[in-house]
Amino acid sequence: MLEDHDETAPPTLLTEPKDGVPEVVADPQSLRDTITAFEAGTGPIAFDAERASGFRYLPRAYLLQLRRDGVGTVLIDPIMFDDLAALNDVINDDEWILHAASQDLPCLSEIGLHPHRLFDTELAARLCGFERVGLAALTERLLGISLEKHHSAADWSTRPLPKDWLNYAALDVELLIDLRNILDAELREQGKREWADEEFAATAVAPPPAPRKEPWRRTSGIHRVRGAQALARVRELWLLRDEIARHLDKAPSKIIPDPAIADAAIADPSDMSSLFKIPGFQRRHGRANAKRWLEALDVARNIPESQLPSLAPHTDGPPATHRWASRDPQAAARLKAARTAVTELAQEHNVPAENLLAPAAVRALAWKPPKRVTSTSVSEALKRNGARDWQVRLTRASLTEALK
């Protein structure tokens, strides 16, 4: 087992990359030079991407950070290129190191970057049983180095990017290779490297989440809205806000916040004076689109009853678990037993329960178990619900007993 950094000694604050902050690659010749450098480099490639979450409509990449032995750290401005497929062709067969890879892979895919082999330092730390798996927490624990996180929530679509932001971005990949090597050794020591390989492979090829059928139902504050007619007002306002946000390439919350939608759905204002009394509609985009908000509310008032949204959200899977006891007591009992089994196994193997087996897979199995519960049928059901081979091997026996 690895030995943590001496907790009695304060971590060393890393304030700048050891090789300095590189110039941002933003023109074709610089990109060609970068591709040549990575082709000559050796070992795995540390990767990170900065998005403008909370500022822009789409979670696209606005800065890429890469690091490799023999190359050093490279910063690339992806919005200056149609795609980065040429870079991908050179590094696709090498191992890419990312922290919380599932967050970055969708925006990398959009610009032609697709890893063939992956090492996710956050996921590796989870499998090792670490409680704190953020990048800064891991570098402090395993390397004795702390990282500044001052610009983690910055608007990375800003141009030009400030020098201190670039410094911060470069530091995000400065230690990833060292971190990967320590975690790799720990996985092997705990006998979990094959588990990690399966998880990494699944993460690399995972499709993007399917669009929600009724995304407006996730509006913050919707629990305060009562009745189908009021829900229709939420839906119409949400759809209009989404249209405006997409057109302006702004995060929807920058147009009007969620609570304002819920408040308007409850108050149902019919004129501008009433609308502007609701916090949120006094903002720039709230006032500029006042006529459209009122038109959307008028549309909701005239929706036929047959077309009003249902009071219960649509779902293709099991219902919310708090309803199981009343709808299917046996299913509720199965779920309790299955959760207990997974929790006990997770403690035995020193891994979070949600990483041992996804909660959605446990719910699906408990809600609709195989007609004949056997180790084989449970294994097949788990695989249909996305469980990896290592997860099936560890959980099938206990879950078979739980379902019985």
DRENDO-1510 file (C-alpha; in Angstrom, 1 decimal, always signed):
<recs>
REC; n; res; u; v; w
REC; 1; MET; +0.0; +0.0; +0.0 .
REC; 2; LEU; +1.2; +3.5; -0.8 .
REC; 3; GLU; +2.4; +5.8; +2.0 .
REC; 4; ASP; +0.7; +9.2; +2.0 .
REC; 5; HIS; +2.8; +12.4; +2.0 .
REC; 6; ASP; +3.8; +13.4; +5.5 .
REC; 7; GLU; +0.7; +15.2; +6.8 .
REC; 8; THR; +2.7; +17.0; +9.4 .
REC; 9; ALA; +4.6; +18.9; +6.7 .
REC; 10; PRO; +2.5; +21.5; +4.9 .
REC; 11; PRO; +2.1; +20.9; +1.2 .
REC; 12; THR; +4.2; +22.9; -1.2 .
REC; 13; LEU; +2.1; +25.4; -3.2 .
REC; 14; LEU; +2.8; +25.1; -6.9 .
REC; 15; THR; +2.4; +28.6; -8.4 .
REC; 16; GLU; +3.8; +28.2; -11.9 .
REC; 17; PRO; +4.9; +25.4; -14.3 .
REC; 18; LYS; +8.6; +24.5; -14.0 .
REC; 19; ASP; +9.1; +25.3; -17.7 .
REC; 20; GLY; +7.0; +28.5; -17.6 .
REC; 21; VAL; +3.7; +29.2; -19.3 .
REC; 22; PRO; +3.9; +28.3; -23.0 .
REC; 23; GLU; +2.5; +30.5; -25.8 .
REC; 24; VAL; -1.0; +29.4; -26.9 .
REC; 25; VAL; -1.1; +27.4; -30.1 .
REC; 26; ALA; -3.6; +29.4; -32.3 .
REC; 27; ASP; -2.4; +29.2; -35.9 .
REC; 28; PRO; -1.8; +26.4; -38.4 .
REC; 29; GLN; +2.0; +26.4; -38.4 .
REC; 30; SER; +2.1; +26.3; -34.6 .
REC; 31; LEU; -0.3; +23.4; -34.7 .
REC; 32; ARG; +1.9; +21.5; -37.2 .
REC; 33; ASP; +4.9; +22.1; -35.0 .
REC; 34; THR; +3.0; +20.8; -32.0 .
REC; 35; ILE; +1.9; +17.7; -33.8 .
REC; 36; THR; +5.6; +17.0; -34.9 .
REC; 37; ALA; +6.7; +17.5; -31.2 .
REC; 38; PHE; +4.1; +15.0; -29.9 .
REC; 39; GLU; +5.0; +12.5; -32.5 .
REC; 40; ALA; +8.6; +12.6; -31.2 .
REC; 41; GLY; +7.6; +12.6; -27.5 .
REC; 42; THR; +7.4; +9.5; -25.4 .
REC; 43; GLY; +5.1; +8.0; -22.8 .
REC; 44; PRO; +1.4; +8.9; -21.9 .
REC; 45; ILE; -0.1; +12.2; -22.6 .
REC; 46; ALA; -1.7; +14.4; -19.8 .
REC; 47; PHE; -4.9; +16.0; -21.1 .
REC; 48; ASP; -7.3; +18.7; -19.7 .
REC; 49; ALA; -9.9; +21.0; -21.2 .
REC; 50; GLU; -11.4; +24.2; -20.0 .
REC; 51; ARG; -15.0; +25.0; -20.8 .
REC; 52; ALA; -17.2; +28.0; -20.2 .
REC; 53; SER; -19.8; +26.3; -18.1 .
REC; 54; GLY; -22.3; +28.7; -16.7 .
REC; 55; PHE; -21.4; +31.3; -19.4 .
REC; 56; ARG; -22.0; +29.7; -22.8 .
REC; 57; TYR; -24.9; +27.6; -24.1 .
REC; 58; LEU; -22.8; +24.6; -25.1 .
REC; 59; PRO; -20.1; +23.0; -23.0 .
REC; 60; ARG; -17.5; +23.2; -25.7 .
REC; 61; ALA; -13.7; +23.3; -25.1 .
REC; 62; TYR; -12.2; +26.8; -25.1 .
REC; 63; LEU; -8.7; +25.7; -24.1 .
REC; 64; LEU; -6.7; +22.5; -24.2 .
REC; 65; GLN; -3.8; +21.6; -22.1 .
REC; 66; LEU; -1.5; +18.7; -23.0 .
REC; 67; ARG; +1.8; +17.5; -21.5 .
REC; 68; ARG; +4.2; +14.7; -22.5 .
REC; 69; ASP; +7.7; +13.7; -21.7 .
REC; 70; GLY; +10.0; +15.2; -24.3 .
REC; 71; VAL; +7.5; +17.8; -25.2 .
REC; 72; GLY; +6.5; +19.7; -22.1 .
REC; 73; THR; +3.2; +21.5; -21.7 .
REC; 74; VAL; +1.3; +22.7; -24.7 .
REC; 75; LEU; -1.7; +25.0; -24.6 .
REC; 76; ILE; -4.1; +25.0; -27.7 .
REC; 77; ASP; -6.9; +27.3; -28.5 .
REC; 78; PRO; -9.4; +24.9; -30.2 .
REC; 79; ILE; -11.8; +27.6; -31.4 .
REC; 80; MET; -9.1; +28.7; -33.9 .
REC; 81; PHE; -9.3; +25.4; -35.7 .
REC; 82; ASP; -12.1; +23.5; -37.5 .
REC; 83; ASP; -11.0; +20.3; -35.7 .
REC; 84; LEU; -7.9; +18.7; -34.3 .
REC; 85; ALA; -8.1; +15.4; -36.2 .
REC; 86; ALA; -4.5; +15.7; -37.4 .
REC; 87; LEU; -3.3; +15.8; -33.8 .
REC; 88; ASN; -5.6; +12.9; -33.0 .
REC; 89; ASP; -4.0; +10.8; -35.8 .
REC; 90; VAL; -0.6; +11.2; -34.1 .
REC; 91; ILE; -1.5; +10.5; -30.5 .
REC; 92; ASN; -4.6; +8.3; -30.8 .
REC; 93; ASP; -2.8; +5.0; -30.0 .
REC; 94; ASP; -1.1; +6.5; -26.9 .
REC; 95; GLU; -2.5; +6.5; -23.4 .
REC; 96; TRP; -4.3; +9.7; -22.5 .
REC; 97; ILE; -4.4; +10.8; -18.8 .
REC; 98; LEU; -7.4; +12.8; -17.7 .
REC; 99; HIS; -8.9; +13.7; -14.4 .
REC; 100; ALA; -12.7; +13.0; -14.4 .
REC; 101; ALA; -12.5; +12.0; -18.0 .
REC; 102; SER; -16.3; +11.7; -18.6 .
REC; 103; GLN; -16.5; +15.5; -18.1 .
REC; 104; ASP; -14.0; +16.3; -20.8 .
REC; 105; LEU; -14.4; +13.6; -23.4 .
REC; 106; PRO; -17.7; +15.0; -25.0 .
REC; 107; CYS; -16.1; +18.4; -25.8 .
REC; 108; LEU; -12.9; +16.7; -27.0 .
REC; 109; SER; -14.9; +14.5; -29.3 .
REC; 110; GLU; -16.5; +17.5; -30.9 .
REC; 111; ILE; -13.1; +18.7; -32.1 .
REC; 112; GLY; -11.9; +15.3; -33.4 .
REC; 113; LEU; -10.1; +14.0; -30.3 .
REC; 114; HIS; -10.9; +10.4; -29.4 .
REC; 115; PRO; -8.7; +8.4; -27.0 .
REC; 116; HIS; -8.0; +4.8; -27.7 .
REC; 117; ARG; -6.4; +4.2; -24.3 .
REC; 118; LEU; -7.3; +6.1; -21.2 .
REC; 119; PHE; -6.2; +6.5; -17.6 .
REC; 120; ASP; -8.6; +8.5; -15.4 .
REC; 121; THR; -6.9; +9.6; -12.2 .
REC; 122; GLU; -10.2; +10.5; -10.5 .
REC; 123; LEU; -11.7; +7.1; -11.3 .
REC; 124; ALA; -8.4; +5.3; -10.3 .
REC; 125; ALA; -8.5; +7.1; -6.9 .
REC; 126; ARG; -12.1; +6.0; -6.4 .
REC; 127; LEU; -11.2; +2.4; -7.1 .
REC; 128; CYS; -8.3; +2.7; -4.6 .
REC; 129; GLY; -10.8; +3.6; -1.9 .
REC; 130; PHE; -9.7; +7.3; -1.5 .
REC; 131; GLU; -12.4; +9.5; +0.1 .
REC; 132; ARG; -11.2; +12.7; -1.5 .
REC; 133; VAL; -10.6; +12.4; -5.2 .
REC; 134; GLY; -10.4; +15.9; -6.5 .
REC; 135; LEU; -7.2; +16.8; -8.4 .
REC; 136; ALA; -6.0; +19.2; -5.7 .
REC; 137; ALA; -6.7; +16.7; -2.9 .
REC; 138; LEU; -4.8; +13.9; -4.7 .
REC; 139; THR; -1.7; +16.0; -5.4 .
REC; 140; GLU; -1.6; +17.1; -1.8 .
REC; 141; ARG; -2.0; +13.5; -0.5 .
REC; 142; LEU; +0.2; +11.7; -2.9 .
REC; 143; LEU; +2.8; +14.3; -4.0 .
REC; 144; GLY; +2.8; +16.8; -1.2 .
REC; 145; ILE; +1.9; +19.6; -3.6 .
REC; 146; SER; -1.1; +21.9; -3.5 .
REC; 147; LEU; -2.6; +23.6; -6.6 .
REC; 148; GLU; -4.4; +26.9; -6.8 .
REC; 149; LYS; -8.0; +26.7; -8.0 .
REC; 150; HIS; -8.7; +30.4; -8.3 .
REC; 151; HIS; -9.9; +30.3; -12.0 .
REC; 152; SER; -11.8; +26.9; -12.1 .
REC; 153; ALA; -15.1; +28.7; -12.6 .
REC; 154; ALA; -13.8; +31.4; -15.0 .
REC; 155; ASP; -15.3; +32.2; -18.4 .
REC; 156; TRP; -12.8; +30.5; -20.6 .
REC; 157; SER; -14.5; +31.8; -23.8 .
REC; 158; THR; -12.8; +35.2; -22.9 .
REC; 159; ARG; -10.3; +36.4; -25.4 .
REC; 160; PRO; -7.5; +37.1; -25.0 .
REC; 161; LEU; -7.1; +34.8; -22.0 .
REC; 162; PRO; -5.3; +36.5; -19.1 .
REC; 163; LYS; -1.8; +35.3; -18.4 .
REC; 164; ASP; -2.7; +34.2; -14.9 .
REC; 165; TRP; -5.5; +32.0; -16.3 .
REC; 166; LEU; -3.1; +30.3; -18.6 .
REC; 167; ASN; -0.7; +29.8; -15.7 .
REC; 168; TYR; -3.5; +28.1; -13.8 .
REC; 169; ALA; -4.4; +26.0; -16.8 .
REC; 170; ALA; -0.9; +24.8; -17.4 .
REC; 171; LEU; -0.6; +23.6; -13.8 .
REC; 172; ASP; -3.6; +21.3; -14.3 .
REC; 173; VAL; -1.5; +18.9; -16.4 .
REC; 174; GLU; +1.9; +19.6; -14.7 .
REC; 175; LEU; +1.5; +16.7; -12.2 .
REC; 176; LEU; -0.9; +14.4; -14.0 .
REC; 177; ILE; +1.8; +12.0; -15.3 .
REC; 178; ASP; +3.4; +11.6; -11.8 .
REC; 179; LEU; -0.1; +11.2; -10.3 .
REC; 180; ARG; -0.9; +8.5; -12.8 .
REC; 181; ASN; +2.2; +6.5; -12.0 .
REC; 182; ILE; +1.5; +6.5; -8.3 .
REC; 183; LEU; -2.1; +5.5; -8.8 .
REC; 184; ASP; -1.2; +2.8; -11.3 .
REC; 185; ALA; +1.2; +1.3; -8.7 .
REC; 186; GLU; -1.5; +1.4; -6.0 .
REC; 187; LEU; -4.1; -0.2; -8.3 .
REC; 188; ARG; -1.7; -3.1; -8.9 .
REC; 189; GLU; -0.9; -3.4; -5.2 .
REC; 190; GLN; -4.6; -3.7; -4.4 .
REC; 191; GLY; -5.2; -6.1; -7.3 .
REC; 192; LYS; -7.5; -3.7; -9.0 .
REC; 193; ARG; -5.7; -2.8; -12.2 .
REC; 194; GLU; -7.9; -5.1; -14.3 .
REC; 195; TRP; -11.0; -3.4; -12.8 .
REC; 196; ALA; -9.5; +0.0; -13.8 .
REC; 197; ASP; -8.8; -1.2; -17.3 .
REC; 198; GLU; -12.4; -2.2; -17.8 .
REC; 199; GLU; -13.6; +1.1; -16.3 .
REC; 200; PHE; -11.2; +3.1; -18.4 .
REC; 201; ALA; -12.2; +1.3; -21.6 .
REC; 202; ALA; -15.9; +1.8; -20.9 .
REC; 203; THR; -15.4; +5.5; -20.2 .
REC; 204; ALA; -13.4; +6.0; -23.5 .
REC; 205; VAL; -16.3; +4.6; -25.6 .
REC; 206; ALA; -19.3; +5.7; -23.6 .
REC; 207; PRO; -21.8; +7.6; -25.8 .
REC; 208; PRO; -23.0; +11.0; -24.7 .
REC; 209; PRO; -26.0; +11.0; -22.4 .
REC; 210; ALA; -29.3; +10.7; -24.3 .
REC; 211; PRO; -31.3; +13.9; -24.4 .
REC; 212; ARG; -34.0; +14.1; -21.7 .
REC; 213; LYS; -37.5; +13.8; -23.0 .
REC; 214; GLU; -38.8; +16.6; -20.7 .
REC; 215; PRO; -35.7; +18.6; -19.7 .
REC; 216; TRP; -37.9; +21.5; -18.5 .
REC; 217; ARG; -39.0; +19.4; -15.5 .
REC; 218; ARG; -35.5; +19.8; -14.0 .
REC; 219; THR; -36.2; +23.5; -13.5 .
REC; 220; SER; -35.0; +24.5; -10.0 .
REC; 221; GLY; -38.0; +25.4; -7.9 .
REC; 222; ILE; -40.5; +23.4; -10.0 .
REC; 223; HIS; -41.5; +21.6; -6.8 .
REC; 224; ARG; -43.3; +24.8; -5.8 .
REC; 225; VAL; -45.5; +24.7; -8.9 .
REC; 226; ARG; -48.9; +23.1; -8.5 .
REC; 227; GLY; -51.3; +21.9; -11.3 .
REC; 228; ALA; -51.0; +21.0; -14.9 .
REC; 229; GLN; -51.8; +24.5; -16.2 .
REC; 230; ALA; -48.9; +26.0; -14.1 .
REC; 231; LEU; -46.6; +23.2; -15.3 .
REC; 232; ALA; -47.5; +24.3; -18.8 .
REC; 233; ARG; -46.3; +27.8; -18.0 .
REC; 234; VAL; -43.0; +26.4; -16.8 .
REC; 235; ARG; -42.6; +24.4; -20.0 .
REC; 236; GLU; -43.4; +27.4; -22.3 .
REC; 237; LEU; -41.1; +29.7; -20.4 .
REC; 238; TRP; -38.3; +27.1; -20.3 .
REC; 239; LEU; -38.5; +26.4; -24.0 .
REC; 240; LEU; -38.4; +30.1; -24.9 .
REC; 241; ARG; -35.5; +30.7; -22.6 .
REC; 242; ASP; -33.7; +27.8; -24.2 .
REC; 243; GLU; -34.3; +29.2; -27.7 .
REC; 244; ILE; -33.0; +32.6; -26.7 .
REC; 245; ALA; -29.9; +31.1; -24.9 .
REC; 246; ARG; -29.1; +29.0; -27.9 .
REC; 247; HIS; -29.4; +31.9; -30.3 .
REC; 248; LEU; -27.2; +34.1; -28.1 .
REC; 249; ASP; -24.8; +31.3; -27.1 .
REC; 250; LYS; -25.3; +32.0; -23.5 .
REC; 251; ALA; -26.0; +29.8; -20.5 .
REC; 252; PRO; -29.7; +29.7; -19.9 .
REC; 253; SER; -29.2; +31.0; -16.4 .
REC; 254; LYS; -27.7; +34.2; -17.8 .
REC; 255; ILE; -31.0; +34.9; -19.6 .
REC; 256; ILE; -33.3; +34.4; -16.5 .
REC; 257; PRO; -32.6; +32.1; -13.6 .
REC; 258; ASP; -34.7; +29.0; -12.9 .
REC; 259; PRO; -36.4; +30.4; -9.8 .
REC; 260; ALA; -37.8; +33.2; -11.9 .
REC; 261; ILE; -39.5; +30.7; -14.2 .
REC; 262; ALA; -41.1; +28.9; -11.2 .
REC; 263; ASP; -42.2; +32.3; -9.8 .
REC; 264; ALA; -43.7; +33.4; -13.1 .
REC; 265; ALA; -45.5; +30.0; -13.4 .
REC; 266; ILE; -47.1; +30.5; -10.0 .
REC; 267; ALA; -47.9; +34.2; -10.4 .
REC; 268; ASP; -49.0; +34.0; -14.1 .
REC; 269; PRO; -48.4; +37.7; -14.8 .
REC; 270; SER; -50.4; +39.1; -17.8 .
REC; 271; ASP; -48.7; +42.5; -18.2 .
REC; 272; MET; -45.1; +43.9; -18.1 .
REC; 273; SER; -45.6; +45.7; -14.8 .
REC; 274; SER; -46.6; +42.4; -13.1 .
REC; 275; LEU; -43.8; +40.5; -14.9 .
REC; 276; PHE; -41.1; +43.0; -13.8 .
REC; 277; LYS; -42.1; +42.5; -10.1 .
REC; 278; ILE; -40.7; +39.0; -10.3 .
REC; 279; PRO; -36.9; +38.9; -9.5 .
REC; 280; GLY; -35.0; +37.7; -12.5 .
REC; 281; PHE; -37.1; +39.4; -15.2 .
REC; 282; GLN; -35.6; +42.7; -14.2 .
REC; 283; ARG; -32.3; +41.6; -15.7 .
REC; 284; ARG; -31.2; +42.8; -19.2 .
REC; 285; HIS; -32.5; +39.7; -21.1 .
REC; 286; GLY; -35.6; +39.5; -18.9 .
REC; 287; ARG; -36.6; +43.0; -19.8 .
REC; 288; ALA; -35.5; +42.8; -23.4 .
REC; 289; ASN; -37.7; +39.8; -24.1 .
REC; 290; ALA; -40.6; +40.9; -21.9 .
REC; 291; LYS; -43.1; +40.7; -24.8 .
REC; 292; ARG; -42.0; +37.2; -25.6 .
REC; 293; TRP; -42.3; +36.0; -22.0 .
REC; 294; LEU; -45.9; +37.3; -21.9 .
REC; 295; GLU; -46.7; +35.7; -25.2 .
REC; 296; ALA; -45.3; +32.3; -23.9 .
REC; 297; LEU; -47.5; +32.6; -20.8 .
REC; 298; ASP; -50.5; +33.4; -23.1 .
REC; 299; VAL; -49.8; +30.3; -25.1 .
REC; 300; ALA; -49.8; +28.2; -21.9 .
REC; 301; ARG; -53.2; +29.6; -20.9 .
REC; 302; ASN; -54.7; +28.5; -24.2 .
REC; 303; ILE; -53.3; +24.9; -24.3 .
REC; 304; PRO; -56.1; +22.4; -24.5 .
REC; 305; GLU; -56.5; +20.2; -21.4 .
REC; 306; SER; -55.6; +17.1; -23.4 .
REC; 307; GLN; -52.2; +18.7; -24.2 .
REC; 308; LEU; -51.3; +19.8; -20.8 .
REC; 309; PRO; -48.2; +18.2; -19.2 .
REC; 310; SER; -48.9; +15.3; -16.8 .
REC; 311; LEU; -48.4; +15.9; -13.2 .
REC; 312; ALA; -45.9; +13.0; -13.0 .
REC; 313; PRO; -42.7; +13.2; -15.0 .
REC; 314; HIS; -42.2; +10.8; -17.9 .
REC; 315; THR; -39.8; +7.9; -17.2 .
REC; 316; ASP; -38.7; +4.9; -19.2 .
REC; 317; GLY; -37.2; +3.2; -16.1 .
REC; 318; PRO; -38.3; +2.3; -12.6 .
REC; 319; PRO; -40.3; +5.0; -10.7 .
REC; 320; ALA; -38.7; +7.1; -7.9 .
REC; 321; THR; -37.7; +4.8; -5.2 .
REC; 322; HIS; -39.8; +6.5; -2.5 .
REC; 323; ARG; -42.9; +5.3; -4.4 .
REC; 324; TRP; -41.8; +1.6; -4.5 .
REC; 325; ALA; -43.2; +0.6; -1.1 .
REC; 326; SER; -46.8; +1.7; -2.1 .
REC; 327; ARG; -46.6; +0.5; -5.7 .
REC; 328; ASP; -44.7; -2.8; -5.3 .
REC; 329; PRO; -43.8; -3.8; -1.8 .
REC; 330; GLN; -41.9; -6.8; -3.0 .
REC; 331; ALA; -39.8; -4.7; -5.3 .
REC; 332; ALA; -39.0; -2.3; -2.4 .
REC; 333; ALA; -37.9; -5.3; -0.3 .
REC; 334; ARG; -35.7; -6.5; -3.1 .
REC; 335; LEU; -34.1; -3.1; -3.5 .
REC; 336; LYS; -33.4; -2.9; +0.2 .
REC; 337; ALA; -31.7; -6.3; +0.2 .
REC; 338; ALA; -29.8; -5.6; -3.0 .
REC; 339; ARG; -28.5; -2.2; -1.7 .
REC; 340; THR; -27.4; -3.9; +1.5 .
REC; 341; ALA; -25.5; -6.6; -0.4 .
REC; 342; VAL; -23.7; -4.0; -2.6 .
REC; 343; THR; -22.8; -1.9; +0.4 .
REC; 344; GLU; -21.3; -4.8; +2.3 .
REC; 345; LEU; -19.3; -5.9; -0.8 .
REC; 346; ALA; -18.1; -2.3; -1.3 .
REC; 347; GLN; -16.8; -2.1; +2.2 .
REC; 348; GLU; -15.1; -5.5; +1.8 .
REC; 349; HIS; -13.3; -4.4; -1.3 .
REC; 350; ASN; -12.6; -0.8; -0.2 .
REC; 351; VAL; -14.4; +0.8; -3.1 .
REC; 352; PRO; -17.4; +3.2; -3.2 .
REC; 353; ALA; -20.7; +1.4; -3.6 .
REC; 354; GLU; -21.6; +3.5; -6.7 .
REC; 355; ASN; -18.3; +2.4; -8.4 .
REC; 356; LEU; -18.8; -1.3; -7.4 .
REC; 357; LEU; -22.2; -1.2; -9.2 .
REC; 358; ALA; -24.1; +1.8; -10.6 .
REC; 359; PRO; -27.2; +2.6; -8.5 .
REC; 360; ALA; -29.3; +2.6; -11.7 .
REC; 361; ALA; -28.3; -1.0; -12.4 .
REC; 362; VAL; -29.2; -2.0; -8.8 .
REC; 363; ARG; -32.6; -0.3; -9.2 .
REC; 364; ALA; -33.3; -1.8; -12.6 .
REC; 365; LEU; -32.5; -5.3; -11.3 .
REC; 366; ALA; -34.6; -5.0; -8.2 .
REC; 367; TRP; -37.6; -3.5; -10.0 .
REC; 368; LYS; -37.7; -6.1; -12.8 .
REC; 369; PRO; -35.6; -9.1; -11.8 .
REC; 370; PRO; -35.3; -12.2; -14.1 .
REC; 371; LYS; -38.3; -14.5; -14.1 .
REC; 372; ARG; -36.0; -17.2; -12.8 .
REC; 373; VAL; -33.4; -15.9; -10.5 .
REC; 374; THR; -30.1; -17.7; -11.0 .
REC; 375; SER; -26.5; -16.6; -11.0 .
REC; 376; THR; -26.6; -16.7; -14.8 .
REC; 377; SER; -29.8; -14.8; -15.2 .
REC; 378; VAL; -28.6; -12.1; -12.7 .
REC; 379; SER; -25.3; -11.8; -14.6 .
REC; 380; GLU; -27.1; -11.3; -17.9 .
REC; 381; ALA; -29.4; -8.7; -16.4 .
REC; 382; LEU; -26.5; -6.8; -14.9 .
REC; 383; LYS; -24.7; -6.8; -18.2 .
REC; 384; ARG; -27.8; -5.5; -20.0 .
REC; 385; ASN; -27.8; -2.6; -17.5 .
REC; 386; GLY; -24.2; -1.7; -18.2 .
REC; 387; ALA; -22.3; -3.5; -15.5 .
REC; 388; ARG; -18.7; -4.4; -16.4 .
REC; 389; ASP; -17.4; -8.0; -16.2 .
REC; 390; TRP; -15.5; -7.3; -12.9 .
REC; 391; GLN; -18.6; -5.9; -11.3 .
REC; 392; VAL; -20.7; -8.8; -12.4 .
REC; 393; ARG; -18.1; -11.3; -11.0 .
REC; 394; LEU; -18.0; -9.6; -7.6 .
REC; 395; THR; -21.8; -8.9; -7.2 .
REC; 396; ARG; -23.7; -11.7; -8.9 .
REC; 397; ALA; -23.7; -14.2; -6.1 .
REC; 398; SER; -24.8; -11.7; -3.4 .
REC; 399; LEU; -27.4; -10.2; -5.6 .
REC; 400; THR; -28.8; -13.5; -6.5 .
REC; 401; GLU; -29.3; -14.3; -2.8 .
REC; 402; ALA; -30.8; -10.8; -2.3 .
REC; 403; LEU; -33.3; -11.2; -5.0 .
REC; 404; LYS; -34.5; -14.5; -3.7 .
</recs>
